[in-house]
Amino acid sequence: MASGHAEHPGNPALVTAEDVTKDLLSKHEGTSNNFWRVASVFGILLILGIIGFVMRLSDGVSDTAVWGYYAAMFAFILTTAQSAPMVAIAPRIAKAHWRRPISRVAELWTVVGLFNLLLFIPMLWILPPLSDGRRSLWFYFDGGDVPSYSPHIWSTLAILGLVVIGVALLWMSALPDFAMVRDHAPDGWKKRWATRLARGWIGSSAQWNMQKHRLGILGAFYFMMLIFVHFLISVDFLITLVPGWVDSLFPITHAANGLQAGVATVMLTIWALYKFGGYKDYIEFDQIWALGKLLFALSLLWFWFWFSSFNIFWYGKKPEEQAIIELLMSGPYRWAFFGVFFFNFIFPMWTMIWNPLRRSTWGPPIIAASVLIGTFLDRIRLYVSAYSVDGIGNPAINKHVVVEIPETIYPSLADIFIMLGALGGMVFIFLMATRLIPIVNIWEQRELKLYEIHKTFHRTVVKVLGKPD
Amino acid sequence: MQDHIQLDQKQINDDLLAGVLGMPKWWLPAVLFLTLVVLAGLGSFGYMMNKGLGVTGLNRPVMWGFFIVNFVFWIGISHAGIMISAILRLTQAEWRRPVTRAAEVMTVFSLMAALHTPLFHVGRPWREMWVFPYDFARGVWPNVRSPFVWDPSAVGTYLIASSLFVFIALIPDLAVVRDRAVNPLVKKIYGTMCLGWRGTPRQWKLQAVAGILLSALVLPVFVSVHSIVSWDFAVLIGVEGWHSTIFAPYFIIGAIHSGVSAVAMLMALSVWLWGLDKYLRPDHFDAIARLLIVVATTWFFFFFLEWVFALYTLEGVEISLRELQVFQWPYAMLFLIFLATAFFIPVPMWMFRSVRRSAFWMFFTTVLVNVGMWLERFLIIIPGLMRRQPFTFDWGTYHPSIIEILIVAETFAFVALGMLLFSKFFPLIPLFDIKEGMVLRDEIKIGRRIVPATIRE
């Protein structure tokens, strides 16, 4: 058994679980003026987005080409905010202790799923039914039994399922923290809110067993549903719109982009918390370092998946595949493609192998920002180009090859407003959620105090970490 | 419940060097039997060299048969070493310690086995040298656009990297054998091989850094090898079912599925044959089974996508190939066996804790996985080629000849023989890794329970 406990190397005011609880609750209850200033900026961007959406709606939904940027922003939020919870789910299943200070940050992004669900509704009108004769997942034939709105029905159910599971996951994870807010917060709306959501939590063994068991199940379901949503969106709302695009790897590429951008989203968020949020005692180099390694691996994965698809198309030299390369890579959106290649692969790869940058607290967030820029360009490259292909909704046009590569569509004022609004909306909603739910998981931090001790080992002080069953 | 046995260094040396410094009773008969099988396979190869490829079951248009199926299978198995050793080492997974060496050694021998079969398959192996640019003085270059030039480069690089990987991790253990050997000649040989290892802090640091660097460098090689093998198929547009973008990741995840399963088989065999149950605990089987659940499910999702996109095109030739694989004898039966053994029997079984923690059940389920994964490669290659030509008079079938069966058996015997010979000269479980694990192990008292813990630097 561990003996000879050494002095705790961290903040001496945060040695016991009670210290941690008091500190995190006081941080949660206080809100600075700077917070409201930042939230106001993002709120204004959200309003701009609503204006842009109304402008776009005034053009109608029959011309899919003008809705490309809107679709790209929906996909961007799916790829970033809705994929971010995986940073909490995967290490929790693997019982990795480093996730504890950042798991709530990752889970809080699930709230943005509600916003994306709203953004998804107009997509149902933009996507034409299968009766235009395009290939689909649903084996639709004229006169067959399959409804021509199958993509609309199944995608809606899947996204709804993802959002519901995400919110349930967040609530289940926050249950003990709600109880702590209930027991410690002064009278007011936060106490009432926490009392209602804590559902009578008293921390009995049965409640803890139930909570951990359901957290595991909800996490696994969220992961499966996320992959399923990426699969449906990437096929029904992207691949099928481009005649001749048969890419069995692409749904996985889309999901892997999601994991990469999700990690980048969490990394940038925890960096902001570390730098401006006053959480330096909790978010340490361990978290940034672990996420940095993950981001590096996912950047390599991005390249491998892209090359696996590209190599087959390029080597096969089939006309329909050459047209896909031209549409998505070498043609009207090559500026976006080269941007993606640089920001998602070249920059992370060549900076993460450089020690002074990799092993710093500021290097990995720069790489995370690079990945998010790359992902943003990637969604534009894919969705704007796909939505501009001639013949969507028109049964008379060839559905097996892109006959004419469309011109580049640059964003109009409405598109710029929509992009700003989508970005502003996702951050604004996240910021509001942090006022309702503690942004650092209190019960996981308290649990860490049980599993972590420091002891003298020969001539040095080492950390000893217990392994939960 | 986590169960560990704390052992002292002397006992670890005694247990893990028992097979090197002594000889189990079963070892010699097993080696003799496997040698006979290898000789039978090599004899068949000699016969095939003399008579030509006509003695195989290959005929037009099925010109790739058991040899290529077996090649892909062994390349798949070879991914176990890197998966277990490099990835688990980089992620500091504690349970890796007793399984890394066997996995790495299996990588080396299965790569050698994989290289056998294309060599035999070409019919005139003496012309293999044409894949190397040996005659550049006369301006004769290999065609670098050919996938058949990519293969030897990738597999050769992987073999060199894997052998280095094994050797670097072996050095401290070689020094232990050197210090315990009685025979001066044996002492001299191990002394030479361990490169003067004395266990100084600098040597330990260099050995650790070399291991980490090799882990990181070998990972891209590991990915490239099976990607390139998959592109032997996927870059072709003439065979429906092969020209698919998912092939590279699909082959890799399939390789990890069969490779990690093979490691679990080896773990069970190590417990039974060498009595290493103090080192390979139910916890280790449990950990590898959990990993297998994730790997198998991912593999199944890739398999599902491959099928979805084959049918998505609604093209007649693609659908007729899938009909051949699923509905026509004997492929229909093989397809059912493949699905049942690769996924539907083992994965539900691994959901039960008692199965995950049992050496017997893990051995049984992982043997099934490898039967299934061998059949998977068979079902990709043979039906794919059978209907390659549009003219029905060119449609052929394929029945493996006894020569091919003997050569395939030879590759299995070769890997088993290689592992047995290795175990006679080197410890199959790394001594230094186990000792390090024992030193870094600790316990923490939480309430009334004592929880296992690990020291982190």
Interface residues (C-beta under 8 A of the other chain):
Chain A: M1 A2 R135 S136 L137 F139 I227 F231 V246 D247 S248 L249 F250 P251 I252 L300 W304 F305 S308 S309 N311 I312 F313 Y315 G316 K317 K318 L450 Y451 I453 K455 F457 V462 K463 V464 L465 G466 K467 P468 D469
Chain B: M1 Q2 P220 V223 S227 W231 A234 V235 I237 H243 S244 T245 I246 F247 A248 P249 F301 F302 L305 E306 V308 F309 A310 L311 Y312 T313 L314 D442 E443 I444 K445 I446 I450 V451 P452 A453 T454 I455 R456 E457
